[in-house]
Amino acid sequence: MNEWITLTKHYEETLVILSVIVAIVGSYASIELNRRLAKAVSLKKRALFVSSLTMGLSIWGMHFVGMGAFELAVPVKYDWVLMFLSIVPAVTAAWIAFYLLYYSELTRKKVIIAGTLMGTGIAMMHYLGMVAMQFNGDIRYDATLFMLSIVIAITVAYVALLLLYMTRHVDKKRILIPVAILMGFGISTMHYVGMLGTTFCVPSASGVDVTARPVTSNILSDVAIPVFLIVLLIVGLYIHLERRALQMMAYTDHLTGLHNRRWLDHHMSKVDGQYSRTKKQMTMALLDLDGYKWINDTFGFDQGDIVIRQFSDRIKALLREDEACIRYNGTQFFLIQNIDSEMLEEAFTDVLEAIRQPIFLDGQEIHLTATIGIIVPDITDTLEMRIGQMESALRAGKNEGRDRFVIYDELLHSDRREQQIVGSLRRAMTDFKEFNLVYQPKIALATGKVEQAEVLIRWNHPKFGFISPAEFIPLAEKYSLIHRLTQWVLQETVNQMEVWREEDHFIRQVSVNLSAMHFRSESHNLMIKEIVHHSLKNGGELQLQLEITETSVMENLERALLMLGELKQLSLTIALDDFGTGLSSLTHLKHLPIDILKIDKSFIDEVPHDERGTAITEMIIQLAKSLGIEVVAEGVETLEQHEFLKRLGCDYGQGYYYSRPVKVNDLDQQTIERTVLDVG
């Protein structure tokens, strides 16, 4: 009968500490990754897989770093096939646990099951990894400590997941730190308790000297590179998918799950390229629901949202995989389809027929109709030109009685109004008497005080009446009239600021919008310099703020940086307007001499009820704070939005909740500030 010698176990303390750190960092990354990415509907499957893989890699990495710290008096080798297979139970258990936690209706029972699965997966990975050890001896387990290690793994996993579930609606990242620490220590404790209950024996005939110095584990050198790669993989996946999730949230309409207008702006060139490469015939259509206001007025906005969702589902069902439907604006939908010119009438007749099918709302049968403007686009036309053509065709369909489609014909539908507006604009700019300026205050959310305002131009045409800036500003840019218009606005604003300065007016700083065309030529800065220098000669400080857009800067970043540097030398404040509508600026933001970020109204509209819009808004505010940049929220229209932004630490609010844009004489400090004080 063989006699056995029990080997003494040794540990390298540094690697023990490293194994615990790997477990904690991996736990944090997988939990945070799963929480954040789960909010992006389009990424649910990928988020579930990556977070489960990350957790499995973390457990696996911790185990084998711990084994690298472990030393015996005999050489130890490892079966690498079993080592890598040992990751499977950990990943599988994590996948099931995260699925129960985030992707199904959760109950306390399911949390228990999730914790049990997670803990069991951790234990299975550990003991399968132990089987991979190869040496001239035997491994024996203490039954009590063996069971204790499994109980520890299950208990810690359950508690950690329960805490995570309880704090799932708290958006602060620091909440996850104690959960990750708990899970990391739980995984590590399970490992080392399991090792404590493990006895390594060799036959006495082997002649091993148990008092000899331990033999360094051959796994040590092999583990360093895999663990390093694991860390890189975790970080890389986290960064890539976090950005991907933000893009998906920014480009998705929260009500319907369709792409939104921002997606269209940023992906149209890719769509053009795809159709060009495949030689397919592209058809674009702008579809607008008829009489939708009646549904909101009759059934309420909640029921109206249900109609929009049902309608979008109906349209999506008509499209093939390579076609797209975008929720363009409210009741308008933008279609990109592959339809031959000869088949247009038949295809859109079917679309109208599908729309006419009844929808049931509160037990009542509702019949919808829609008007559609259709184009077969010229690949050389810009998106704005195509939209203009579709809107012209759509407008013609509305005028003809609705519930129909109209295919754009340049001879029939070219917009004569554009030429009328441009001609009137040129005449009006001879003396600018038809224009006037209005001011929309900005509220300091922390104090409720109003000391800033944005100046906006208004045009009252003697024949057409009020013409929206959204109509005449793009035409001024298109026909190279915007520079003169901006010069007039700046000069009038500076003159008003000089009057206010003498009166000790409550408005101290005024912001003026610069057109995207401003950065097309470096000479455009000369006009601003002349106005500023002339004002400074009159004495006093000029607190002027210039608002620029992301697209204007990104068009030629090098020239924009040079011109912005010149403007900063004039002691002007620079604000980046409509921030969030283009993620390209995130890469270059640290290089831009920006003092203020203005969050686009499209995001503010969605807070605080929409998780995706809320997440993006909070991210922008935190990003700005970390860079020392002030934040202005545009389009604040409700008390809830005001309180939410104030709670997040947003610096300024601007919108109809505080004040509409008003003329100089209608600016009333007490009325505006009372709106905020009454809330506070």
Buried (B, 14 or more C-beta within 10 A) or exposed (E): EEEBBEBEBBBBEEBBEBBBBBBBBBBBBBBBBBBBBBBBEBBBEBBBEBBBBBBBBBBBBBBBBBBBBBBBBBEBEBBEEBBEBBBBBBBBBBBBBBBBBBBEEBEEEBBBBBBBBBBBBBBBBBBBBBEBBEBEBEEEBBEEBBEBBBBBBBBBBBBBBBBBBEBBEEBEEEBBBEBBBBBBBBBBBBBBBBBEBBBBBBBEEEEBEEEEEBBBBEBBEBBBEBBEEBBEBBEEBBEEBBEBBBBBBBBBBBBBBBBBBBBBBBBBEEBBEEBEEEEBBBBBBBBBBBEBEEBBEEBEEEBBEBBBBBBBEBBBEBBEEEBBBBBBEEBBBBBBBBBEEEEBEEBBEEBBEBBEEEBEBEEEEBEBEBBBBBBBBEEEBEBEBBBBBBBBBBBBBBEEEBBBBBBBEEEEBBEEBBEEBBEBBEEBBEEBEBBBBBBBBBBBBEEBBBBBBBBBBBBEBEEEEEBEEEEBBBBBBBBEBBBBBBBBBBBBBBEBBBEBBEEEBBBBBBBBBBBBBBBBEEEBBEBBEEBBEEBBEEEEEBBBBBBBBBBBBBBEBEBBBEBBEBBBEBEBBBBBBBBBBBBEBBEBBEEBEBBBBBBBBBBBBBBBEBBBBBBBBBBBBBBBBEEEBBBBBBBBBBEEBBBBBBEBBBBBBBBEBBBEBBEBEEBBBEEBBEBBEEEE
